[in-house]
Amino acid sequence: MRLSGPQAFVIAEKLAGPLPAPRQSALRHFRDAGGEAIDQGLVLCFAAPHSFTGEHVVELQGHGAPVVLAALVAAAIAQGARAARPGEFSERAYLNGRIDLAQAEAIADLIDAASTQAARAAQRSLDGVFSARVAALTEALIQLRVYVEGALDFSDEDINWLGEAALHQRIAQWLADLDTLLGEAAQGRRLREGLVIALTGRPNAGKSTLLNRLAGTEAAIVSPTPGTTRDLLRENILLDGIPLTLVDTAGLRDTDDAVEREGVRRAREALGKAELALFLADDREASDEGAPGAADQALLDTLPAALPVLLLLNKCDLSARPAGVLASEPQRVTLRLSAASGEGMPALQQQLRLHCGSNAGHEGLFIARTRHLTALQAAGSAVRQAQQRLQAAERVELAAEELRLAQRALDDITGPFAADDLLGRVFSQFCIGK
C-alpha cells in the first residue's frame, strides 16, 4: 500500500510505529487504530521531493491477501488518509514536475502492454525518449518563432529578413524531422493500439477460412452455403508483437434476407473504421496477370478510396496458379494464395508486416497514442501554412501566429500547459494505485 502527501509520514507512523530513515526498509507490525495487528511487513519511506510523486511517500509491503490489504487500507483511511483516484499518483507526479504527460501515459501503456515489444516501447517512453524528441522539435520551433517575430519587429528596415534562404531551409528541415517522428510515432501507436483489419469480399470467397488460418484456430464457421457469416466476428492476434484485430464480415451482395442484409450493412460500417482491408476474390475468375473478375472489381470500386487494400486472389489450389505477390501499388497490393491449403500465407504475412511497419524493427521505438499523432499532424499543418505565407511574402504576421499554434500543438503532447479536461481524460483511464 502506498501513501503520498504531506501527512504520509504521520499516518504511516500511526500504522507501523517508528519509521526507518528514507530509502531504508524496516520490518514492522501494521496495526489498526485500536492497536490490533493487521499484518507484518516492510516499511519504506521516500522524503519529498525525492519520490515518484514529488511528495512524501511511504510504502507498506505486506503479504498481499485481499482481506488483509483491505483492512490495512481501512486503517489508513481511519487515520486521515483517503483512497486514491484512478491514476492519482501518476497525476501528482506530473503536477509536481517529476514526469511529463507523455511519460505519465506511458505508465498506463506499460501496464496494459499486450506484447514484450509494446512493454519495451512503453518503458522507453517512460524513460523520456519520445518526450526528448518532441522537446527538440519544440526548441527548433521556438528558434524559428524568435527569428520570424524579430524580423516583423524590424520590418521597417530595408532588409528582407524573411526571404533569406537559410530561414526556409530551417523550416524545411523542421518539417522533415517532424515527418520522421510522425512515422515512428505511428508505428508506436500500432504497438499500443494495434491495427484493425477487415476481411471482405463476396460470399464464399474464403474470408472465414482465412481468418481461421491467420488466427490458428477454428474461430469462424466455414460452410459452402453463401451468407453463413452474418455478423462481425473479431479475432485478436499478434504479428511480430503488433496486436492485430481481424474482423470477419458478411459477404458483400444484394439480398432479400433481412438478417443477411443487416450483416452487409455492418460489414460496410466495419470497412469505414478499418485501417486495412483484405479483399478476397476467387482466383478462378481472375486473369493470369491478377486482374479480378468483373463482379469482384465492381465491389472493389465501392470500398472507401483512402482505405489500403490487399487484394487476395484466393483458391489458387483450385486454379492451379502459383502463389505469391503479383502487383504492388501505393494503395493496393495483389497476391495469390490459398487460405485452405496455406499456399501464399508467408507472402501475406510479409505484406502485413510491411503495412504495420514491423520490418523496421522495434529497437529504439517508443509507445505513442492517437492523440500524439493528432498533435504532431496539427503542428505540421500549422508550420506548412506558415511556410506558404513566408514563401509568398503575404500576411507574414499570420505566419508567426501559425508557428505559435504549432508550438501549442506540441505542448499538448508533453502537457506543460495542458487543459484540465485533457488531464481528466488521461488519468481517468489509469488503474487504482497508479
C-alpha positions in Angstrom: 0.0 0.0 0.0 1.3 3.4 -1.0 0.7 6.7 0.9 1.6 10.0 -0.7 1.2 13.6 0.5 2.3 15.9 3.3 0.8 13.7 6.0 2.1 10.4 4.6 4.8 10.0 7.3 2.5 10.9 10.1 -0.2 8.4 9.1 2.4 5.7 8.4 3.9 6.1 11.9 0.4 5.6 13.4 0.1 2.4 11.4 3.7 1.0 11.7 5.4 2.7 14.6 8.8 4.5 14.2 9.7 4.9 10.6 13.1 4.0 9.2 15.4 6.5 7.5 14.4 7.4 4.0 15.2 4.8 1.4 15.9 2.2 4.1 13.5 -0.6 4.8 12.5 -2.0 8.2 10.3 -4.8 9.4 7.2 -3.7 11.3 3.8 -4.8 12.5 1.0 -2.9 10.9 -1.8 -2.1 13.4 -5.3 -0.5 13.3 -6.5 2.4 15.4 -7.2 0.0 18.3 -3.7 -1.4 18.3 -4.8 -4.8 16.7 -2.1 -6.3 14.5 -3.2 -6.5 10.8 -0.1 -7.8 9.2 3.7 -7.8 9.3 5.8 -6.4 6.5 8.4 -3.9 5.3 8.1 -0.1 5.6 10.0 2.0 3.0 10.0 5.9 3.1 10.8 8.5 0.4 11.1 12.1 1.5 9.9 14.9 -0.7 10.9 15.8 -3.4 12.9 12.6 -4.0 10.0 10.3 -4.7 7.8 9.2 -7.6 5.1 11.8 -6.8 7.5 14.5 -5.6 5.8 14.4 -2.2 6.5 12.3 1.0 5.8 8.7 0.0 5.6 5.6 2.2 5.2 2.1 1.0 3.9 -0.7 3.3 4.7 -4.0 1.8 2.6 -6.8 3.4 1.6 -10.3 2.4 -0.9 -9.1 -0.2 -4.0 -11.1 0.8 -7.1 -9.1 -0.3 -8.7 -9.3 3.1 -5.5 -8.1 4.8 -4.9 -5.4 2.3 -8.5 -4.1 2.6 -8.0 -4.0 6.4 -4.8 -2.0 6.0 -6.4 0.5 3.6 -9.3 0.9 6.0 -6.8 1.6 8.9 -5.0 4.2 6.8 -8.3 5.9 6.0 -9.3 5.9 9.7 -6.1 7.8 10.4 -6.9 10.5 7.9 -5.9 9.2 4.5 -8.3 8.8 1.6 -8.5 6.3 -1.2 -6.6 7.4 -4.4 -8.5 8.2 -7.5 -7.5 6.3 -10.7 -4.1 7.5 -11.8 -3.8 10.0 -8.9 -0.2 9.0 -8.0 0.9 9.5 -11.6 -1.1 12.7 -11.8 0.6 14.1 -8.7 4.0 13.1 -10.2 3.0 15.1 -13.4 1.7 18.1 -11.5 4.9 18.2 -9.3 7.1 18.1 -12.4 8.5 14.6 -11.9 7.3 13.4 -15.2 5.6 15.0 -18.3 2.2 14.0 -19.7 3.6 11.6 -22.3 5.6 9.8 -19.6 2.5 9.6 -17.4 0.6 7.9 -20.2 3.5 5.5 -20.8 2.9 4.2 -17.2 -0.6 3.1 -18.2 0.7 1.8 -21.5 3.4 -0.3 -19.7 0.7 -1.9 -17.5 -1.6 -2.6 -20.5 1.2 -3.8 -22.9 0.0 -6.8 -24.9 3.5 -7.9 -26.0 7.1 -7.8 -25.0 7.8 -5.2 -27.7 5.0 -3.0 -26.6 6.3 -3.2 -23.0 9.8 -2.2 -24.1 8.5 0.7 -26.2 6.4 1.9 -23.3 9.4 1.8 -21.0 11.4 3.9 -23.5 8.6 6.5 -23.5 8.6 6.4 -19.7 12.3 7.0 -19.8 11.6 10.1 -21.8 12.7 9.1 -25.3 9.6 10.3 -27.0 9.4 13.5 -24.9 13.0 14.3 -25.8 12.2 14.1 -29.5 9.2 16.4 -29.0 11.3 18.8 -26.9 13.9 19.0 -29.7 11.2 19.9 -32.2 9.8 22.4 -29.8 13.1 24.1 -29.3 13.8 24.3 -33.0 10.3 25.8 -33.5 10.9 28.4 -30.8 14.1 29.5 -32.6 12.0 29.9 -35.8 9.4 31.9 -33.9 12.1 34.2 -32.5 13.6 34.8 -35.9 10.2 35.5 -37.6 8.8 37.7 -34.9 12.1 39.6 -34.6 12.0 40.2 -38.4 8.5 41.5 -38.1 9.6 43.9 -35.3 12.2 45.3 -37.6 10.1 45.2 -40.8 10.7 49.0 -41.4 14.4 48.1 -42.1 15.4 47.8 -45.7 16.3 44.2 -45.3 14.2 41.2 -46.3 14.9 39.0 -43.3 12.0 36.7 -44.1 13.1 36.0 -47.6 16.5 34.5 -46.7 17.2 31.0 -48.0 18.5 29.9 -44.6 15.2 30.5 -42.9 13.3 28.4 -45.5 15.9 25.7 -45.2 15.4 25.6 -41.5 11.6 25.3 -41.9 12.1 22.5 -44.5 14.4 20.6 -42.1 12.0 21.0 -39.3 9.2 19.5 -41.4 11.5 16.7 -42.4 12.3 15.9 -38.8 8.6 16.1 -37.9 7.7 13.6 -40.7 10.4 11.2 -39.3 8.9 11.5 -35.8 5.4 11.0 -37.2 6.4 7.8 -38.9 8.0 6.4 -35.7 5.0 7.6 -33.6 2.6 5.9 -36.0 4.5 2.6 -35.5 4.5 3.1 -31.7 0.7 3.7 -31.8 0.3 0.4 -33.6 2.2 -1.3 -30.9 -0.2 0.1 -28.3 -3.5 0.2 -30.1 -2.9 -2.4 -32.8 -4.3 -2.4 -36.3 -7.9 -3.1 -37.3 -8.1 -5.3 -40.5 -11.4 -6.1 -42.2 -11.8 -9.3 -44.2 -14.2 -8.6 -47.0 -15.4 -9.8 -50.4 -18.2 -11.7 -52.0 -19.9 -14.6 -50.2 -17.9 -17.9 -50.2 -14.7 -16.0 -51.1 -12.9 -17.7 -48.2 -12.9 -15.0 -45.6 -13.7 -17.2 -42.7 -11.2 -19.8 -43.8 -8.5 -17.1 -44.0 -9.5 -15.8 -40.5 -9.1 -19.3 -39.1 -5.7 -19.7 -40.9 -4.4 -16.4 -39.5 -5.7 -17.0 -36.0 -4.5 -20.6 -35.9 -7.9 -21.7 -34.5 -11.4 -22.6 -35.7 -12.7 -19.2 -34.8 -15.2 -18.9 -37.6 -17.8 -21.3 -39.0 -16.8 -22.4 -42.6 -19.6 -23.5 -44.9 -20.1 -23.7 -48.6 -23.5 -22.1 -48.1 -23.4 -18.4 -49.1 -24.3 -16.0 -46.3 -23.1 -18.1 -43.4 -21.3 -15.2 -41.8 -24.0 -12.6 -40.9 -22.4 -10.7 -38.1 -19.0 -9.3 -37.4 -16.6 -11.8 -35.9 -13.4 -10.4 -34.3 -10.2 -12.3 -33.5 -7.1 -10.8 -32.0 -3.7 -12.0 -33.0 -0.1 -10.8 -32.5 2.2 -10.3 -35.5 5.8 -9.6 -34.5 4.5 -8.1 -31.3 1.9 -5.9 -33.0 -1.7 -6.6 -32.0 -4.0 -7.1 -35.0 -7.8 -7.2 -34.8 -9.2 -9.3 -37.6 -12.8 -8.5 -38.4 -14.6 -11.2 -40.5 -17.5 -9.6 -42.2 -20.6 -10.8 -44.1 -20.1 -11.4 -47.8 -21.0 -8.3 -49.8 -24.0 -8.8 -52.1 -27.6 -7.7 -52.6 -30.0 -10.0 -50.7 -33.7 -10.2 -49.7 -32.8 -11.9 -46.4 -33.3 -9.2 -43.7 -30.7 -10.7 -41.4 -28.1 -11.1 -44.1 -28.8 -7.5 -45.3 -28.1 -6.2 -41.8 -24.9 -8.2 -41.9 -23.9 -6.5 -45.1 -24.7 -3.1 -43.6 -22.5 -3.9 -40.6 -19.7 -5.1 -43.0 -19.8 -1.7 -44.8 -19.6 0.1 -41.4 -16.6 -2.0 -40.3 -14.8 -1.2 -43.6 -15.3 2.5 -42.8 -13.5 2.0 -39.4 -10.7 -0.4 -40.6 -7.2 0.7 -41.3 -6.6 -2.1 -43.9 -8.9 -4.3 -45.9 -8.1 -7.9 -47.0 -10.4 -8.3 -50.1 -10.8 -11.9 -51.1 -11.6 -12.7 -54.7 -11.9 -16.1 -56.5 -8.7 -16.7 -58.4 -10.5 -18.9 -60.9 -12.4 -15.8 -62.1 -9.2 -13.6 -62.3 -6.8 -13.1 -65.2 -3.4 -14.7 -65.2 -1.9 -11.2 -64.6 -4.0 -10.8 -61.4 -7.0 -8.7 -62.6 -10.0 -9.7 -60.5 -13.3 -10.8 -62.2 -15.9 -8.2 -63.1 -18.1 -8.9 -60.0 -15.1 -8.6 -57.6 -13.9 -5.4 -59.4 -17.3 -3.8 -59.0 -17.2 -4.4 -55.3 -13.6 -3.2 -55.0 -14.7 0.1 -56.6 -17.2 0.6 -53.7 -14.6 0.4 -51.0 -13.5 3.7 -49.3 -11.0 5.5 -51.5 -8.5 6.1 -48.7 -8.6 2.5 -47.4 -5.4 0.5 -48.2 -6.3 -2.9 -49.8 -4.6 -6.2 -50.0 -6.3 -7.9 -52.9 -6.1 -11.6 -52.2 -6.8 -13.9 -55.2 -7.9 -16.9 -53.2 -8.2 -20.6 -54.1 -5.0 -20.8 -56.1 -5.0 -24.5 -55.2 -8.1 -24.9 -57.4 -6.9 -22.6 -60.2 -3.5 -24.3 -60.3 -1.7 -21.0 -60.4 1.4 -20.2 -58.4 1.0 -18.3 -55.2 2.8 -15.0 -54.5 2.8 -11.3 -54.9 1.6 -10.2 -58.4 1.5 -6.4 -58.1 2.3 -3.7 -55.6 0.9 -0.2 -55.7 0.7 2.5 -53.1 -2.9 1.7 -52.1 -3.3 -1.8 -53.4 -1.1 -5.0 -53.3 -2.3 -8.0 -55.2 -1.2 -11.5 -54.3 -2.4 -15.0 -55.0 -2.9 -17.6 -52.2 -5.0 -20.4 -50.9 -6.5 -19.9 -47.4 -7.5 -23.6 -47.4 -4.0 -25.1 -48.2 -1.8 -22.4 -46.8 -0.1 -21.6 -50.1 1.0 -18.0 -50.2 0.5 -17.3 -46.5 4.1 -16.4 -45.9 3.8 -13.7 -48.6 0.6 -12.4 -47.0 2.2 -12.2 -43.5 5.1 -10.4 -45.0 2.7 -7.8 -46.6 1.1 -7.4 -43.2 4.5 -6.8 -41.6 5.3 -4.1 -44.3 1.9 -2.4 -43.7 2.4 -2.4 -39.9 6.0 -1.2 -40.2 7.3 -4.1 -38.1 10.0 -4.8 -40.6 11.7 -1.7 -39.4 12.3 -3.4 -36.0 11.4 -2.2 -32.5 14.8 -1.2 -31.2 14.6 2.4 -30.0 10.8 2.5 -30.7 8.7 4.4 -28.2 5.0 4.0 -27.5 2.5 6.6 -28.8 -1.2 7.3 -28.8 -3.6 8.6 -31.4 -3.8 12.0 -29.6 0.0 12.3 -30.0 -0.2 11.7 -33.8 -3.1 14.2 -34.0 -1.0 16.8 -32.2 2.1 16.2 -34.4 -0.1 16.4 -37.5 -1.6 19.7 -36.3 1.8 21.1 -35.7 3.0 20.1 -39.2 -0.1 21.6 -40.8 0.4 24.9 -39.0 4.1 25.1 -40.0 3.3 24.3 -43.6 0.8 27.1 -43.6 3.5 29.4 -42.2 5.9 28.2 -44.8 3.5 29.0 -47.6 2.8 32.5 -46.3 6.5 33.3 -45.9 7.3 32.0 -49.4 4.5 34.1 -50.9 5.6 37.1 -48.7 1.9 37.9 -47.9 0.3 38.3 -44.5 3.5 37.3 -42.9 2.2 38.3 -39.5 -0.1 35.3 -39.7 2.9 33.1 -40.3 4.1 34.0 -36.8 0.7 33.1 -35.5 0.8 29.7 -37.3 4.2 29.0 -35.7 2.7 29.8 -32.3 -0.2 27.4 -32.9 2.3 24.7 -33.9 4.2 25.1 -30.7 0.9 24.9 -28.8 0.1 21.6 -30.5 3.5 20.1 -29.5 2.9 21.3 -25.9 -0.3 19.2 -25.9 1.8 16.1 -26.1 4.0 16.6 -23.0 1.5 18.8 -21.3 3.3 21.9 -19.9 0.1 23.9 -20.4 -2.4 21.0 -20.7 -6.1 21.8 -20.0 -7.8 20.3 -17.0 -10.3 18.3 -19.2 -7.4 16.7 -21.1 -5.7 15.7 -17.8 -9.1 14.3 -16.6 -9.4 12.1 -19.7 -5.8 10.9 -19.4 -5.7 9.9 -15.8 -9.2 8.6 -15.6 -8.0 5.6 -17.7 -5.5 4.5 -15.1 -6.0 1.8 -12.6 -6.3 2.5 -8.9 -2.8 2.8 -7.2 -1.0 4.2 -10.3 
